[in-house]
Amino acid sequence: MGADLKTLIVPVSGGKDSQVVLSLALQEAKATGQPLVCVHQNTGFDHPSTYKHMEAMMKFYGVEILQTQNRFGGMLPFIKEAGYFPNSAARGCTKELKQKPFLAWLQERNCNSTNCEIWFGMRTEESAARNAKYGGKTASEELTLADVSDFYASNAALRLSIGSIRVFLPVVDWKTKEIFDHLKEEGAPINPLYSAGASRVGCYPCLLSRKSEWAAAAKDPVGRANIEALIAQEDEWALKGNHRKLIKIHKVWDVRQFLTDPDSLPDLSQAQCGWCSI
């Protein structure tokens, strides 16, 4: 059953949006007989609670969540080799830790536009950038992988091959409350990082995230250790004459202050700029 149907691929981050997409995709697969495959684009910089939550998701939904692998072994080794901290102008982490491994994963499985489709969890409410890109889109609208990612669009060969795989955004116009309501209604486990103050789940912390995300990470032992490791890398480079600095969100406050006096940082929670619009 489903041998001639497209495989439904769901990239799972461990966050609420992709979890709801998985829930909806399972309903679709049950109705159509489509094979369904879940995959986590593993940067090696997720919180342990996220990895544990994905184990709970596998048990609850009865699926296996596969993992991509990057050649660096994680975010910190990538930063060390790259010689810079990812920023709004150079987000090499996304390309090297997520996009390239996901491309390799798709190619290894001979995925193309005739045998696969991908369901992503992007929502317009997430950020100004996503609203600008996906505003007006609907859940039923067909896009391609090249439409949603410049990584595939900028390469002619990729654009015509893997980039032509059909993409759907089932929750593109959902509000955050609708997302949580859906999970609660089905009695699904919810990533505990949300109740700890995180508004987004992924790299902990994402170097381009909002002040609130850094503040939440700094109060968590894992997040604090990751921030300390980033600062140690900056100090190491400074001694060698590499003046690459840790990002300063909104270019006003220094991430080091999260480990000392976070309450003294200005409240920029409502501000929008290139640093918080991913």
C-alpha positions in Angstrom: 0.0 0.0 0.0 1.4 3.4 -0.9 4.1 2.0 -3.2 3.1 4.5 -5.9 2.5 7.4 -3.6 5.0 10.1 -2.7 6.8 9.7 0.5 5.8 12.4 3.0 8.9 13.8 4.7 8.5 15.8 7.9 11.6 17.7 9.2 11.2 17.7 13.0 13.0 20.3 15.1 11.6 19.1 18.4 9.6 22.4 18.6 5.8 22.9 18.7 5.3 23.9 15.0 7.0 20.9 13.4 5.3 18.7 16.0 1.8 19.8 14.9 2.9 19.4 11.3 3.9 15.8 12.1 0.5 15.3 13.7 -1.3 16.6 10.6 1.0 14.6 8.3 0.2 11.4 10.1 -3.5 12.0 9.5 -2.8 12.6 5.8 -0.6 9.5 5.6 -3.3 7.4 7.2 -5.9 8.7 4.8 -3.9 8.4 1.6 -1.6 5.4 2.4 1.5 7.6 1.8 4.7 6.4 3.5 5.9 8.9 6.1 9.4 9.7 7.2 10.5 12.0 10.0 14.0 13.6 10.2 15.7 15.9 12.6 18.4 18.2 11.1 20.8 17.7 14.0 23.2 20.6 14.7 24.5 19.0 17.8 23.6 22.2 19.7 20.0 21.4 20.8 19.1 21.3 24.5 19.1 17.7 25.9 15.5 18.3 26.8 14.7 18.7 23.1 16.4 15.3 22.3 14.5 13.7 25.2 11.3 15.3 23.9 11.8 13.8 20.5 12.0 10.4 22.2 8.6 11.1 23.8 7.3 12.2 20.4 8.4 8.9 18.8 6.6 7.0 21.5 3.4 9.1 21.4 3.1 9.2 17.6 4.5 5.8 16.9 7.2 7.0 14.5 11.0 7.0 14.2 12.7 10.4 13.9 15.9 9.9 11.9 18.9 12.2 12.3 21.1 14.0 9.8 24.8 14.2 10.6 27.2 17.1 9.8 30.9 16.8 9.3 31.8 19.1 12.1 30.2 17.3 15.0 28.2 20.3 16.2 28.0 24.1 16.4 31.1 24.8 18.5 33.5 22.8 16.3 31.9 24.5 13.3 32.5 28.0 14.8 36.1 27.1 15.6 36.8 25.9 12.1 34.9 28.6 10.4 36.7 31.3 12.3 33.7 33.5 13.0 30.5 33.6 14.9 27.3 33.2 12.8 25.5 36.5 12.3 22.7 38.0 10.2 25.1 38.6 7.3 26.9 35.2 7.4 24.7 32.4 8.7 27.1 29.6 7.7 25.8 27.5 10.5 22.4 26.9 8.8 24.1 26.0 5.5 26.8 23.7 7.0 24.9 22.1 9.9 21.4 21.8 8.5 21.1 22.4 4.7 24.0 20.4 3.4 23.4 17.4 5.7 19.7 17.5 4.8 20.6 17.6 1.1 22.9 14.6 1.5 20.1 12.8 3.4 17.7 13.4 0.6 20.2 12.4 -2.1 21.1 9.2 -0.2 17.4 8.2 -0.4 17.1 9.2 -4.1 14.4 11.7 -3.2 13.1 13.8 -6.1 9.9 15.6 -7.2 8.3 12.4 -8.5 8.6 10.4 -5.3 8.8 12.8 -2.3 7.1 15.8 -0.8 8.1 17.8 2.3 6.0 19.3 5.0 7.6 22.2 6.9 6.4 24.0 10.0 7.1 27.7 9.1 4.5 30.2 10.3 4.1 33.8 9.4 3.6 34.8 13.0 7.1 33.6 13.9 8.9 36.7 12.7 8.8 39.8 10.4 11.0 38.0 7.9 8.8 34.9 7.7 5.7 37.1 7.5 7.2 39.0 4.6 8.1 35.8 2.8 5.1 33.6 3.5 2.3 36.2 4.2 -0.8 35.3 2.2 0.4 31.7 1.6 -2.1 28.9 2.5 -1.7 25.4 3.7 -2.8 23.9 0.4 -0.5 26.1 -1.7 2.3 24.1 -3.5 5.8 25.5 -3.3 9.1 23.9 -4.0 12.2 23.4 -1.9 13.9 26.1 -4.0 11.0 28.5 -3.2 11.6 28.2 0.5 15.4 28.0 0.6 17.9 30.1 -1.3 20.4 27.2 -0.7 18.6 25.3 -3.5 17.4 28.3 -5.6 20.9 29.7 -6.0 22.4 26.6 -7.6 20.9 25.7 -11.0 21.6 22.0 -10.8 20.0 21.8 -7.3 17.1 24.0 -8.3 16.2 21.6 -11.1 16.7 18.4 -9.1 16.2 18.3 -5.3 15.0 21.9 -5.4 12.0 21.0 -7.4 10.6 18.7 -4.6 7.1 19.9 -3.7 6.8 21.6 -0.3 3.7 22.3 1.8 3.4 24.6 4.9 0.4 23.2 6.8 0.5 25.6 9.7 1.7 28.7 7.8 -1.2 30.8 8.9 -1.7 29.3 12.4 -1.5 31.4 15.5 0.7 30.3 18.5 -2.4 29.6 20.6 -3.8 27.3 17.9 -0.5 25.4 17.8 -0.5 24.8 21.6 -4.3 24.1 21.6 -3.8 21.4 19.0 -1.1 19.6 21.0 -3.1 19.9 24.2 -6.3 18.6 22.6 -4.5 15.4 21.4 -2.8 15.0 24.8 0.6 15.2 23.2 3.9 15.8 25.1 5.1 19.4 24.8 8.8 20.4 24.8 9.4 21.5 28.4 11.6 24.4 27.3 8.5 26.4 26.5 7.4 26.4 30.1 10.9 27.5 31.0 10.7 30.7 29.0 11.7 29.7 25.5 9.6 31.0 22.6 11.5 29.0 20.0 13.3 25.6 20.2 16.5 24.8 18.3 20.1 25.7 18.9 20.5 26.6 22.6 20.9 29.5 22.2 20.6 30.4 18.5 23.2 33.1 18.0 20.6 35.2 16.2 17.8 34.8 18.7 16.0 37.5 20.7 17.1 38.8 24.0 14.4 36.7 25.8 15.9 33.6 24.3 19.4 34.4 25.5 18.1 35.3 28.9 16.3 32.0 29.2 19.4 30.1 28.1 21.6 31.9 30.6 19.4 30.7 33.4 19.7 27.1 32.3 22.8 25.0 33.1 23.1 23.8 29.6 22.5 27.2 28.0 24.9 28.8 30.4 27.6 26.3 29.6 27.1 26.9 25.9 27.3 30.7 26.3 30.5 30.3 28.4 32.0 28.1 25.6 31.2 30.8 23.1 32.9 33.4 25.2 35.9 31.2 25.7 36.2 30.9 21.9 36.0 34.7 21.6 38.8 35.0 24.2 40.9 32.4 22.4 40.6 34.3 19.1 41.4 37.6 20.7 44.7 36.3 22.0 45.6 35.2 18.5 44.6 38.5 16.9 41.3 37.4 15.5 38.9 40.2 16.5 35.7 38.4 15.6 33.3 39.3 18.4 30.3 37.6 19.8 27.1 39.1 18.4 25.5 41.9 20.2 21.7 41.6 19.6 20.4 45.0 18.3 24.1 46.0 18.7 23.3 47.5 22.1 24.0 44.9 24.7 26.7 42.3 25.1 25.9 38.6 25.5 28.4 38.5 28.4 26.1 40.5 30.5 23.6 37.6 30.6 26.1 35.8 32.8 26.6 38.7 35.1 23.8 41.3 35.3 21.0 40.5 32.7 18.5 42.8 34.5 20.7 45.8 33.5 20.2 45.1 29.8 17.7 47.4 28.0 14.3 45.9 27.3 14.2 45.4 23.5 11.6 42.6 23.5 9.3 44.4 21.1 12.0 45.7 18.8 12.5 44.2 15.3 15.8 44.2 13.4 18.0 41.9 11.4 19.1 40.1 14.5 15.7 39.0 15.6 13.7 38.7 12.4 14.9 35.2 11.3 
